[in-house]
Protein backbone atom coordinates (compact mmCIF):
# COMPACT_ATOMS: atom_id res chain seq x y z
CA UNK A 1 0.00 0.00 0.00
CA UNK A 2 2.97 2.31 0.27
CA UNK A 3 5.02 1.28 -2.77
CA UNK A 4 5.85 4.07 -5.20
CA UNK A 5 4.54 3.99 -8.74
CA UNK A 6 2.49 1.37 -10.55
CA UNK A 7 3.06 -2.34 -10.56
CA UNK A 8 0.97 -5.17 -11.90
CA UNK A 9 0.07 -8.68 -10.77
CA UNK A 10 -1.04 -11.71 -12.71
CA UNK A 11 -3.26 -14.66 -11.90
CA UNK A 12 -3.40 -17.71 -14.13
CA UNK A 13 -6.76 -18.73 -15.54
CA UNK A 14 -6.84 -21.81 -13.29
CA UNK A 15 -5.81 -19.60 -10.31
CA UNK A 16 -2.87 -21.82 -9.38
CA UNK A 17 -0.12 -19.30 -10.24
CA UNK A 18 0.25 -15.58 -9.65
CA UNK A 19 2.61 -12.80 -8.71
CA UNK A 20 4.26 -9.62 -9.96
CA UNK A 21 4.81 -8.92 -13.64
CA UNK A 22 8.43 -7.79 -13.93
CA UNK A 23 8.65 -7.87 -17.73
CA UNK A 24 6.48 -9.04 -20.54
CA UNK A 25 6.72 -9.82 -24.23
CA UNK A 26 4.71 -12.01 -26.52
CA UNK A 27 2.11 -12.18 -29.22
CA UNK A 28 -1.66 -12.00 -28.86
CA UNK A 29 -1.47 -11.30 -25.11
CA UNK A 30 -4.80 -10.67 -23.41
CA UNK A 31 -5.16 -8.92 -20.09
CA UNK A 32 -7.88 -7.51 -17.88
CA UNK A 33 -7.64 -4.62 -15.47
CA UNK A 34 -9.97 -5.02 -12.53
CA UNK A 35 -10.99 -1.75 -10.87
CA UNK A 36 -11.03 -1.85 -7.08
CA UNK A 37 -14.06 0.01 -5.80
CA UNK A 38 -13.77 -0.98 -2.16
CA UNK A 39 -10.93 -2.29 -0.06
CA UNK A 40 -11.02 -3.19 3.61
CA UNK A 41 -7.69 -3.19 5.41
CA UNK A 42 -7.30 -4.50 8.94
CA UNK A 43 -3.98 -3.47 10.45
CA UNK A 44 -2.23 -5.21 13.34
CA UNK A 45 -2.66 -3.69 16.77
CA UNK A 46 0.72 -4.32 18.35
CA UNK A 47 3.79 -2.34 19.38
CA UNK A 48 5.96 -3.65 16.53
CA UNK A 49 3.49 -2.45 13.87
CA UNK A 50 2.97 0.86 15.69
CA UNK A 51 6.70 1.60 15.29
CA UNK A 52 6.70 1.13 11.49
CA UNK A 53 7.26 4.18 9.29
CA UNK A 54 4.57 3.84 6.60
CA UNK A 55 5.79 7.06 4.96
CA UNK A 56 9.24 5.57 4.26
CA UNK A 57 10.39 5.92 0.64
CA UNK A 58 10.63 2.30 -0.49
CA UNK A 59 11.99 3.02 -4.00
CA UNK A 60 15.43 1.54 -3.34
CA UNK A 61 14.10 -1.52 -1.51
CA UNK A 62 11.53 -2.14 -4.26
CA UNK A 63 14.19 -1.86 -6.98
CA UNK A 64 16.41 -4.33 -5.10
CA UNK A 65 13.63 -6.93 -4.98
CA UNK A 66 11.85 -6.35 -8.30
CA UNK A 67 14.66 -4.88 -10.37
CA UNK A 68 14.92 -1.32 -11.53
CA UNK A 69 15.91 -1.83 -15.17
CA UNK A 70 13.35 -0.44 -17.59
CA UNK A 71 13.00 -2.46 -20.78
C-alpha positions, 0 to 999 in steps of 0.5 A: 500500500505504500510502494511508489509507482504502478506495478501489476500482478497476474493470476493464471486462468486456473488460479494456481499461479500468480505474482508480480509482472516484472517484464512481458513480451509475446504475441496476442497477449490478453489482459484484464484490469480489474478496478477496485471500488472498495478495499477493507484493510485490517492493520495489526494492533501491536507495538511492533506495527505501531513503530513502522514508518509507513511514509518511508520511501521504499523506492530503493528496496523495491528496486532491489527486490523487483529490479529497476531496469526499464525495458 
